[in-house]
Amino acid sequence: MERVVRTVDGFGGIATRRQLIAAGHSPGLLTMAVRTGVLRRVRRGHYASPSASRAAVVAVRVGGRLGCVSAASSLGIWAGSDAAVHVALPANAARLRTRHPLTARPDAPARLDGDEGPRSDRHEEPLVLHWCERPVAERREDASWWRTDIRSALDQVASCQPRADVLAAFESAVAERLIGLDDARSMLARHGGWHRELSELMTDAAGSGAESHVGLLFSDAGLEYRQQVWIDGVGRVDFLVARLLVVEVDGRAFHSSLAAFEEDRRRDGELLARGYPTLRVPAREVLADPDAVLQRVIRALAAARLRRAAP
């Protein structure tokens, strides 16, 4: 039994009957694994191990596979705060397992998380459905067949998410070396409109999704800035605005310890000694209230200009 679990884990936590039989596991063993609770039968011919993510199980059970920001998140890419499970479906998908039947299929991604809309039948997760894939029979069953590939996921993100989250997802994929910068720019530009403008703004310097949000915020406001700037005696800073003000975007994961706190204060002192006041903004506030963050930056920049002009 342990061997079949290891095999399923090797496929990312979910495997098809065909994959498992090809790996040397008999149909009788699969039946026994389900009866004893070692594996779950997610959908006919689809088995999940205890390591399978809840979102992936929901997507497969609905009748598709993990897509858009849900696939991006599983690959370690910025996925914003969208709590719904995004499911990539074949264009001819039917008989989906949702709590309520679907009466129509929209051309755009269908966000079905309202009280009236369907959710997954067993887990009742809010869903976003993307009818965008080839029929199941034409798909390869590779080691991560239960989610779309990186390029498909990013294309779905571009057609589904707000501007800032689209930029953050693409820059995150570049930072994780899952796609090259030029390739990412070309992919995004093909969507036209504001996507083309974002492709020109895209950089490989963003250190986090929140930094991508801040960069777009500054660009929209017409502020001059540079990102990931090296300053002697300090190291890299997140943003240098108008060559006057350093803006650091602090995420809790890297700035909550005593050692991190003391290092931040040291850096701030070194920057001030070199004529650069520092404004620190929490990543959480960037995402929750970007307008308030922008106003704080503008006020800090005005004060820095006054100090620079003082005799």
C-alpha positions as CSV (number, residue, x, y, z in Angstrom):
1,M,0.0,0.0,0.0
2,E,2.8,2.4,0.8
3,R,4.2,1.9,-2.7
4,V,1.0,2.9,-4.4
5,V,0.8,6.1,-2.2
6,R,4.3,6.9,-3.2
7,T,3.4,6.5,-6.8
8,V,0.4,8.9,-6.5
9,D,2.6,11.4,-4.6
10,G,5.0,11.2,-7.5
11,F,2.3,12.4,-9.8
12,G,1.7,15.4,-7.5
13,G,-1.0,13.8,-5.2
14,I,-3.5,12.8,-7.9
15,A,-3.1,10.1,-10.5
16,T,-5.4,8.4,-13.1
17,R,-6.2,4.7,-13.1
18,R,-4.3,4.4,-16.4
19,Q,-1.1,6.0,-14.9
20,L,-1.2,3.7,-11.8
21,I,-1.7,0.5,-13.8
22,A,1.1,1.6,-16.1
23,A,3.2,1.9,-13.0
24,G,2.6,-1.7,-12.1
25,H,-0.4,-1.4,-9.7
26,S,-3.2,-3.9,-10.3
27,P,-6.9,-2.8,-10.4
28,G,-7.5,-5.0,-7.3
29,L,-4.9,-3.1,-5.4
30,L,-6.5,0.2,-6.3
31,T,-9.9,-1.0,-5.1
32,M,-8.3,-2.2,-1.8
33,A,-6.5,1.1,-1.4
34,V,-9.8,3.0,-1.7
35,R,-11.7,0.6,0.7
36,T,-9.0,0.9,3.4
37,G,-8.8,4.7,3.1
38,V,-5.2,4.7,1.8
39,L,-6.4,6.5,-1.4
40,R,-9.5,8.5,-2.3
41,R,-11.4,8.0,-5.5
42,V,-11.9,11.7,-6.5
43,R,-13.7,10.9,-9.7
44,R,-14.1,7.9,-11.8
45,G,-10.7,6.6,-12.7
46,H,-9.0,9.4,-10.6
47,Y,-7.2,8.7,-7.3
48,A,-5.8,11.1,-4.6
49,S,-3.3,10.5,-1.8
50,P,-3.5,12.3,1.5
51,S,-0.9,14.8,0.2
52,A,-3.2,16.1,-2.6
53,S,-4.1,19.7,-2.2
54,R,-7.8,20.5,-1.5
55,A,-8.0,22.8,-4.5
56,A,-6.6,20.2,-6.9
57,V,-9.1,17.6,-5.6
58,V,-12.0,20.0,-6.1
59,A,-10.9,20.9,-9.7
60,V,-10.5,17.3,-10.7
61,R,-13.8,16.3,-9.0
62,V,-15.7,19.1,-10.8
63,G,-14.5,17.7,-14.1
64,G,-11.4,19.7,-15.1
65,R,-8.0,20.5,-13.6
66,L,-6.5,23.3,-11.6
67,G,-6.1,26.5,-13.7
68,C,-5.5,30.3,-13.6
69,V,-4.4,31.6,-10.2
70,S,-5.0,28.3,-8.5
71,A,-2.5,26.6,-10.8
72,A,-0.2,29.6,-10.4
73,S,-0.3,29.3,-6.6
74,S,0.5,25.6,-6.7
75,L,3.6,26.5,-8.8
76,G,4.8,29.1,-6.2
77,I,3.6,32.1,-8.3
78,W,1.8,35.1,-6.9
79,A,-1.9,34.4,-6.9
80,G,-3.4,37.4,-5.1
81,S,-6.2,37.1,-2.6
82,D,-8.7,35.2,-4.9
83,A,-10.1,32.5,-2.7
84,A,-12.1,30.7,-5.4
85,V,-10.8,27.5,-7.0
86,H,-10.1,28.2,-10.7
87,V,-10.9,25.2,-12.9
88,A,-9.7,24.8,-16.5
89,L,-12.3,22.9,-18.4
90,P,-12.3,21.4,-21.9
91,A,-14.3,23.4,-24.4
92,N,-16.8,20.5,-24.6
93,A,-17.0,19.9,-20.9
94,A,-20.4,18.7,-19.6
95,R,-21.9,16.9,-16.6
96,L,-19.8,19.0,-14.2
97,R,-20.1,18.1,-10.5
98,T,-21.4,21.3,-8.9
99,R,-23.9,21.8,-6.2
100,H,-26.3,23.4,-8.8
101,P,-26.6,22.6,-12.5
102,L,-25.2,25.0,-15.1
103,T,-27.8,26.3,-17.5
104,A,-25.5,28.3,-19.7
105,R,-21.8,28.5,-20.5
106,P,-20.4,32.1,-20.7
107,D,-17.6,32.9,-23.1
108,A,-15.6,34.6,-20.4
109,P,-14.4,33.0,-17.2
110,A,-17.4,32.3,-15.1
111,R,-17.1,33.4,-11.5
112,L,-19.6,31.3,-9.6
113,D,-19.1,32.2,-6.0
114,G,-22.4,34.1,-5.2
115,D,-25.3,32.7,-3.2
116,E,-27.1,31.8,-6.5
117,G,-24.1,30.3,-8.3
118,P,-22.9,26.7,-8.2
119,R,-20.1,25.5,-6.1
120,S,-18.3,22.2,-6.0
121,D,-20.7,19.5,-5.0
122,R,-18.9,17.9,-2.1
123,H,-16.7,20.7,-0.7
124,E,-18.9,23.6,-1.8
125,E,-15.9,25.7,-2.7
126,P,-16.6,28.9,-4.8
127,L,-15.6,28.2,-8.4
128,V,-14.3,30.1,-11.4
129,L,-14.7,28.1,-14.5
130,H,-12.5,28.6,-17.6
131,W,-13.8,26.7,-20.7
132,C,-10.5,26.9,-22.6
133,E,-8.8,23.5,-23.0
134,R,-8.7,20.8,-25.6
135,P,-10.9,17.7,-25.0
136,V,-9.6,15.3,-22.3
137,A,-8.7,12.7,-24.9
138,E,-6.2,15.0,-26.5
139,R,-4.3,15.9,-23.3
140,R,-1.1,14.3,-22.2
141,E,-1.2,12.6,-18.8
142,D,2.2,13.8,-17.5
143,A,3.4,14.1,-13.9
144,S,1.2,17.2,-13.2
145,W,-1.7,16.6,-15.5
146,W,-4.2,17.7,-12.8
147,R,-3.2,21.3,-13.4
148,T,-2.6,23.4,-16.5
149,D,1.0,24.2,-17.5
150,I,2.6,27.5,-16.6
151,R,1.9,29.2,-19.9
152,S,-1.8,28.2,-19.9
153,A,-2.1,29.3,-16.3
154,L,-0.7,32.7,-17.1
155,D,-2.9,33.2,-20.2
156,Q,-5.9,32.4,-17.9
157,V,-4.7,34.9,-15.3
158,A,-4.4,37.6,-18.0
159,S,-8.0,37.1,-19.0
160,C,-9.4,36.9,-15.5
161,Q,-7.6,39.0,-12.9
162,P,-7.2,42.7,-12.2
163,R,-4.3,44.6,-13.7
164,A,-2.1,44.7,-10.6
165,D,-2.5,41.0,-10.0
166,V,-1.8,40.1,-13.6
167,L,1.4,42.1,-13.5
168,A,2.3,40.5,-10.2
169,A,1.7,36.9,-11.4
170,F,3.7,37.4,-14.6
171,E,6.6,39.1,-12.7
172,S,6.5,36.3,-10.1
173,A,6.8,33.7,-12.8
174,V,9.8,35.5,-14.2
175,A,11.4,35.8,-10.8
176,E,10.9,32.0,-10.2
177,R,12.6,31.3,-13.5
178,L,9.5,29.5,-14.8
179,I,9.4,31.7,-17.9
180,G,11.8,34.3,-19.4
181,L,11.2,38.0,-19.3
182,D,11.0,38.5,-23.0
183,D,8.7,35.5,-23.4
184,A,6.4,36.8,-20.6
185,R,6.2,40.2,-22.2
186,S,5.3,38.7,-25.6
187,M,2.6,36.5,-24.0
188,L,1.0,39.4,-22.1
189,A,1.2,41.8,-25.1
190,R,-0.8,39.3,-27.3
191,H,-3.8,40.1,-25.2
192,G,-3.8,43.7,-26.4
193,G,-5.2,46.8,-24.7
194,W,-3.9,47.4,-21.2
195,H,-2.1,44.1,-21.3
196,R,0.3,45.5,-23.8
197,E,1.0,48.5,-21.6
198,L,1.7,46.1,-18.7
199,S,4.0,44.1,-20.8
200,E,6.2,47.2,-21.4
201,L,6.2,47.9,-17.7
202,M,7.1,44.4,-16.7
203,T,10.5,43.8,-15.0
204,D,12.5,41.0,-13.6
205,A,13.4,43.1,-10.6
206,A,10.2,42.6,-8.5
207,G,10.9,40.8,-5.3
208,S,7.3,40.1,-4.4
209,G,3.7,40.4,-5.6
210,A,3.3,43.4,-3.3
211,E,6.3,45.1,-5.0
212,S,4.7,44.6,-8.4
213,H,1.6,46.3,-7.0
214,V,3.7,49.3,-5.8
215,G,5.5,49.6,-9.1
216,L,2.2,49.8,-11.0
217,L,0.9,52.3,-8.4
218,F,3.9,54.6,-9.0
219,S,3.7,54.2,-12.7
220,D,0.0,55.1,-12.8
221,A,0.7,58.1,-10.6
222,G,3.4,59.3,-12.9
223,L,6.2,59.1,-10.3
224,E,9.8,58.6,-11.4
225,Y,11.2,55.5,-9.7
226,R,13.8,52.7,-10.0
227,Q,13.3,49.3,-8.6
228,Q,15.9,47.1,-6.8
229,V,18.5,49.8,-6.7
230,W,22.0,49.0,-5.2
231,I,23.3,51.6,-2.7
232,D,26.8,51.2,-1.3
233,G,26.9,50.3,2.4
234,V,23.3,49.3,2.3
235,G,22.6,46.8,-0.4
236,R,19.5,46.7,-2.6
237,V,16.5,48.8,-1.8
238,D,13.0,48.0,-3.2
239,F,12.4,51.5,-4.7
240,L,14.2,54.8,-5.1
241,V,11.6,57.4,-5.9
242,A,12.6,60.6,-7.7
243,R,16.2,59.9,-6.6
244,L,15.1,61.3,-3.2
245,L,13.1,58.8,-1.2
246,V,13.7,55.1,-0.5
247,V,10.5,53.0,-0.3
248,E,10.7,49.5,1.2
249,V,7.8,47.1,1.0
250,D,8.0,44.9,4.1
251,G,6.4,41.5,4.1
252,R,5.8,39.8,7.5
253,A,7.7,36.6,6.4
254,F,11.0,38.5,6.2
255,H,10.7,41.4,8.6
256,S,9.1,40.1,11.8
257,S,12.1,38.7,13.7
258,L,14.3,40.7,16.1
259,A,17.3,40.2,13.8
260,A,15.3,41.5,10.8
261,F,14.1,44.5,12.8
262,E,17.6,45.4,13.8
263,E,19.0,45.0,10.3
264,D,16.2,47.2,8.9
265,R,17.0,50.0,11.4
266,R,20.7,49.7,10.5
267,R,19.9,50.1,6.8
268,D,17.6,53.0,7.5
269,G,20.4,54.8,9.4
270,E,22.9,54.2,6.6
271,L,20.5,55.4,4.0
272,L,19.7,58.6,6.0
273,A,23.4,59.3,6.4
274,R,23.7,59.2,2.6
275,G,20.7,61.6,2.2
276,Y,18.0,59.1,1.5
277,P,15.1,59.0,4.0
278,T,13.3,55.7,4.1
279,L,9.5,55.0,4.1
280,R,8.5,51.5,5.0
281,V,5.1,50.3,3.9
282,P,3.7,46.9,5.0
283,A,2.8,44.6,2.1
284,R,-0.6,44.0,3.7
285,E,-1.4,47.7,3.5
286,V,-0.3,47.8,-0.2
287,L,-2.9,45.2,-1.0
288,A,-5.6,46.4,1.3
289,D,-5.5,50.2,0.6
290,P,-3.1,51.2,-2.2
291,D,-4.5,54.7,-2.5
292,A,-3.6,55.4,1.2
293,V,-0.1,54.0,0.6
294,L,0.3,56.2,-2.5
295,Q,-0.7,59.3,-0.5
296,R,1.8,58.5,2.2
297,V,4.6,58.2,-0.4
298,I,3.6,61.5,-2.0
299,R,3.7,63.3,1.4
300,A,7.0,61.7,2.3
301,L,8.4,62.7,-1.1
302,A,7.3,66.3,-0.6
303,A,9.0,66.4,2.8
304,A,12.2,64.9,1.3
305,R,12.2,67.7,-1.4
306,L,11.8,70.4,1.3
307,R,14.7,69.0,3.3
308,R,16.9,68.7,0.2
309,A,16.1,72.4,-0.7
310,A,16.7,73.7,2.8
311,P,19.9,75.8,3.1
